[in-house]
Amino acid sequence: MLKDRVLSALIGIPVLLFLMYTGGIPLLIFVIILALLALFELSRLLQKMNLHIHPLLLYGSALIFPIIAFFAPPENEGSLFFAGLIIYSLMHLVLLVLSFPKYGLGNLGASYLGSCYISVLFSFLILIRKIEPYGFQILLLVFILTWVCDIGAYFIGTRFGRRALCPTVSPQKTVEGALGGLASCLVVAYLFHLFFPILSGKVILLLGFTIGLVVQLGDLVESSIKRMARVKDSGSLIPGHGGILDRFDSILFSAPAAYFFIKLIMF
């Protein structure tokens, strides 16, 4: 297992760094593919819960929202995303009528929520990269802090964990592990500031604290979905890591948090 994890990281991290640095169309294509694969995993999980969703609506979201994020002018990103969410909800309601009674409210609700969970949140990778003039550095920091939080929580929790963080969802996650992940985020955020002083020391520590909190939430959300579907991993695409959702569940929360942090606090 450890060998597979290391090999996957040696292959995947350089590719990811290249795409983050390049940005533009290559990053857009990557996010679309990532969203499609994650939606495929999510649809299989929902099927295990006896929830059946329309594939065109589900997979269509992997095109709609990343493309909105890519082409939206920075000053209109929020309004265009909101318009996309409204139109997408109306598409679900129209399907409710046209396909009645094939797709119930539970199925359509799972489709809409799942699409927002995957396609909308992945789109924030594109929105962060578009932030001038430090989009690449901020996106790199988000990934680093997300990974560091996961690693710190795992090792601290394994060594010192005593009190369960959320036993009904993930019995192995502990309060001590969560605090270890948060502390790891703060340390690495400050070290990043020393090499890339794109943010002030106080601001980058606050960003590290924010990411350290939401990463834990992202992990617990995916754990809740897998527990309801009664599976251990969302998929098996990435050797040693499981599926796309298993590897990117935390970034789905840390990327939006970082984006709004930068937009609301700094600008």
C-alpha positions as CSV (number, residue, x, y, z in Angstrom):
1,M,0.0,0.0,0.0
2,L,2.7,2.5,0.9
3,K,4.7,1.6,-2.3
4,D,1.6,2.3,-4.4
5,R,1.0,5.6,-2.6
6,V,4.5,6.8,-3.2
7,L,4.5,5.8,-6.8
8,S,1.1,7.5,-7.4
9,A,2.5,10.7,-5.8
10,L,5.7,10.6,-7.8
11,I,3.7,10.5,-11.0
12,G,0.7,12.6,-10.0
13,I,2.4,15.5,-8.2
14,P,4.6,16.7,-11.1
15,V,1.7,16.5,-13.5
16,L,-0.5,18.5,-11.1
17,L,2.3,21.1,-10.6
18,F,2.6,21.5,-14.4
19,L,-1.1,22.0,-14.8
20,M,-1.3,24.5,-12.0
21,Y,1.7,26.5,-13.4
22,T,0.4,26.4,-16.9
23,G,-3.2,27.3,-16.1
24,G,-5.5,28.2,-19.0
25,I,-7.0,25.5,-21.2
26,P,-4.9,22.6,-19.8
27,L,-6.1,23.3,-16.3
28,L,-9.7,23.7,-17.5
29,I,-9.6,20.3,-19.2
30,F,-8.0,18.7,-16.1
31,V,-10.8,20.0,-13.9
32,I,-13.5,18.8,-16.3
33,I,-11.9,15.3,-16.4
34,L,-11.5,15.3,-12.6
35,A,-15.1,16.3,-12.1
36,L,-16.4,13.7,-14.6
37,L,-14.5,10.9,-12.8
38,A,-15.6,12.1,-9.4
39,L,-19.2,12.3,-10.6
40,F,-19.0,8.7,-11.9
41,E,-17.8,7.6,-8.5
42,L,-20.5,9.6,-6.8
43,S,-23.2,8.1,-9.1
44,R,-22.1,4.6,-8.1
45,L,-22.3,5.5,-4.4
46,L,-25.8,7.0,-4.9
47,Q,-26.9,3.8,-6.7
48,K,-26.0,1.8,-3.6
49,M,-28.4,4.1,-1.7
50,N,-31.1,3.4,-4.3
51,L,-30.9,6.9,-5.7
52,H,-30.9,7.0,-9.5
53,I,-30.1,10.3,-11.3
54,H,-30.3,11.5,-14.9
55,P,-26.8,11.1,-16.3
56,L,-27.0,14.0,-18.7
57,L,-27.8,16.5,-15.9
58,L,-25.2,15.0,-13.6
59,Y,-22.3,14.8,-16.1
60,G,-23.3,18.0,-17.8
61,S,-22.5,19.9,-14.6
62,A,-18.8,18.9,-15.1
63,L,-18.8,21.1,-18.3
64,I,-21.2,23.9,-17.2
65,F,-19.5,25.1,-14.0
66,P,-15.8,24.8,-14.9
67,I,-16.5,26.6,-18.2
68,I,-18.3,29.4,-16.3
69,A,-15.4,29.7,-14.0
70,F,-12.9,29.8,-16.9
71,F,-14.6,32.4,-19.0
72,A,-16.3,34.6,-16.4
73,P,-14.7,38.0,-16.0
74,P,-13.3,38.4,-12.5
75,E,-15.7,41.2,-11.7
76,N,-18.7,39.0,-12.6
77,E,-17.7,35.6,-11.4
78,G,-20.2,35.6,-8.5
79,S,-23.2,36.7,-10.5
80,L,-22.5,34.3,-13.4
81,F,-22.0,31.4,-11.0
82,F,-25.3,32.3,-9.2
83,A,-27.1,32.4,-12.6
84,G,-25.6,29.0,-13.5
85,L,-26.9,27.5,-10.2
86,I,-30.4,28.9,-10.8
87,I,-30.6,27.7,-14.4
88,Y,-29.3,24.3,-13.3
89,S,-32.0,24.0,-10.6
90,L,-34.6,24.9,-13.2
91,M,-33.4,22.2,-15.4
92,H,-33.9,19.7,-12.6
93,L,-37.4,21.0,-12.0
94,V,-38.3,20.7,-15.7
95,L,-37.0,17.1,-15.7
96,L,-39.3,16.4,-12.7
97,V,-42.3,17.4,-14.9
98,L,-41.1,15.8,-18.2
99,S,-40.1,12.5,-16.7
100,F,-42.8,12.2,-14.1
101,P,-42.9,10.0,-12.1
102,K,-39.6,8.3,-13.1
103,Y,-37.4,10.8,-11.1
104,G,-38.6,11.7,-7.7
105,L,-37.5,14.6,-5.5
106,G,-35.0,12.4,-3.7
107,N,-33.3,11.5,-7.0
108,L,-33.3,15.1,-8.3
109,G,-32.1,16.4,-5.0
110,A,-29.2,14.0,-5.0
111,S,-28.4,15.0,-8.6
112,Y,-28.4,18.7,-7.8
113,L,-26.5,18.4,-4.5
114,G,-24.0,16.0,-6.0
115,S,-23.4,18.3,-8.9
116,C,-22.8,21.2,-6.6
117,Y,-20.5,19.1,-4.4
118,I,-18.3,18.0,-7.2
119,S,-18.6,20.3,-10.2
120,V,-19.1,23.6,-8.5
121,L,-16.5,23.1,-5.8
122,F,-13.9,21.8,-8.2
123,S,-14.4,24.9,-10.3
124,F,-12.8,27.0,-7.6
125,L,-9.4,25.6,-8.6
126,I,-9.8,27.5,-11.9
127,L,-11.1,30.7,-10.0
128,I,-8.1,30.6,-7.7
129,R,-5.6,30.2,-10.6
130,K,-7.2,33.3,-12.3
131,I,-6.4,35.6,-9.3
132,E,-3.8,38.1,-10.4
133,P,-0.9,38.3,-9.9
134,Y,-0.3,35.3,-7.6
135,G,-2.9,32.8,-8.7
136,F,-0.3,30.0,-9.2
137,Q,1.3,30.5,-5.8
138,I,-2.0,30.7,-4.0
139,L,-3.3,27.5,-5.7
140,L,0.0,25.8,-4.9
141,L,-0.4,26.9,-1.2
142,V,-3.9,25.5,-1.1
143,F,-2.8,22.1,-2.2
144,I,0.2,22.0,0.1
145,L,-1.8,23.0,3.1
146,T,-4.5,20.5,2.3
147,W,-2.0,17.7,2.0
148,V,-0.1,18.8,5.0
149,C,-3.3,18.9,7.1
150,D,-4.2,15.4,6.0
151,I,-0.8,14.0,6.7
152,G,-0.4,15.8,10.1
153,A,-3.8,14.7,11.2
154,Y,-3.0,11.1,10.3
155,F,0.3,10.8,12.0
156,I,-0.6,12.8,15.1
157,G,-3.9,11.0,15.4
158,T,-2.2,7.6,15.0
159,R,0.4,8.4,17.7
160,F,-1.6,10.5,20.2
161,G,-5.3,10.1,19.3
162,R,-7.6,9.3,22.2
163,R,-10.8,11.1,21.8
164,A,-13.0,10.5,18.7
165,L,-13.7,13.5,16.6
166,C,-17.0,12.3,15.0
167,P,-17.4,8.6,15.9
168,T,-20.7,8.1,14.1
169,V,-19.1,9.1,10.8
170,S,-15.4,8.2,11.1
171,P,-14.5,6.4,14.3
172,Q,-10.7,6.5,13.5
173,K,-10.5,10.3,13.3
174,T,-9.6,11.9,16.6
175,V,-9.6,15.4,18.2
176,E,-5.9,15.1,18.7
177,G,-5.4,14.3,15.0
178,A,-7.6,17.2,14.0
179,L,-5.5,19.6,16.2
180,G,-2.3,18.1,14.7
181,G,-3.5,18.7,11.2
182,L,-4.4,22.3,12.1
183,A,-1.0,22.9,13.8
184,S,0.7,21.4,10.7
185,C,-1.2,23.9,8.5
186,L,-0.1,26.9,10.6
187,V,3.6,25.8,10.6
188,V,3.8,25.1,6.8
189,A,1.8,28.3,6.0
190,Y,4.4,30.4,7.8
191,L,7.3,28.5,6.2
192,F,5.6,29.1,2.8
193,H,5.5,32.8,3.7
194,L,9.2,32.9,4.3
195,F,10.0,31.6,0.8
196,F,7.1,33.2,-1.1
197,P,6.1,36.4,0.8
198,I,3.0,37.1,-1.3
199,L,0.9,37.5,1.8
200,S,1.6,39.1,5.2
201,G,2.6,36.8,8.0
202,K,-0.7,37.3,9.9
203,V,-2.9,36.8,6.8
204,I,-1.2,33.6,5.7
205,L,-1.5,32.2,9.2
206,L,-5.2,33.0,9.2
207,L,-5.5,31.4,5.8
208,G,-3.7,28.3,7.1
209,F,-6.0,28.2,10.1
210,T,-9.1,28.4,7.8
211,I,-7.9,25.7,5.5
212,G,-6.9,23.5,8.6
213,L,-10.5,23.7,9.7
214,V,-12.3,23.1,6.4
215,V,-10.1,20.2,5.4
216,Q,-11.4,18.2,8.3
217,L,-15.0,19.0,7.2
218,G,-14.3,17.9,3.7
219,D,-12.9,14.6,4.8
220,L,-15.9,14.0,7.1
221,V,-18.4,14.8,4.4
222,E,-17.0,12.2,2.0
223,S,-16.8,9.7,4.9
224,S,-20.5,10.3,5.6
225,I,-21.4,9.5,1.9
226,K,-19.3,6.4,1.9
227,R,-20.8,5.2,5.2
228,M,-24.3,5.7,3.8
229,A,-23.2,3.7,0.7
230,R,-21.5,1.1,2.9
231,V,-18.2,1.2,1.0
232,K,-14.6,1.7,2.1
233,D,-13.3,3.7,-0.9
234,S,-15.1,5.8,-3.5
235,G,-13.2,4.0,-6.3
236,S,-9.9,2.4,-7.2
237,L,-8.5,4.7,-9.9
238,I,-5.5,5.9,-7.9
239,P,-3.4,3.0,-6.6
240,G,-2.9,3.3,-2.9
241,H,-5.3,6.1,-2.5
242,G,-8.7,4.8,-3.7
243,G,-10.8,6.9,-6.0
244,I,-10.8,10.6,-7.1
245,L,-13.1,11.5,-4.2
246,D,-10.8,9.8,-1.7
247,R,-7.9,11.8,-2.9
248,F,-9.6,15.2,-3.6
249,D,-12.3,15.3,-0.9
250,S,-10.5,17.8,1.2
251,I,-9.5,20.1,-1.7
252,L,-13.2,20.4,-2.6
253,F,-13.6,22.4,0.7
254,S,-10.2,24.0,1.0
255,A,-10.3,25.6,-2.5
256,P,-13.6,27.5,-2.1
257,A,-12.6,28.5,1.4
258,A,-9.3,29.9,0.2
259,Y,-11.0,31.7,-2.8
260,F,-13.5,33.5,-0.6
261,F,-10.8,34.2,2.0
262,I,-8.7,36.0,-0.7
263,K,-11.6,37.8,-2.3
264,L,-13.4,38.9,0.9
265,I,-10.5,39.6,3.2
266,M,-7.7,40.8,1.0
267,F,-9.4,42.6,-1.9
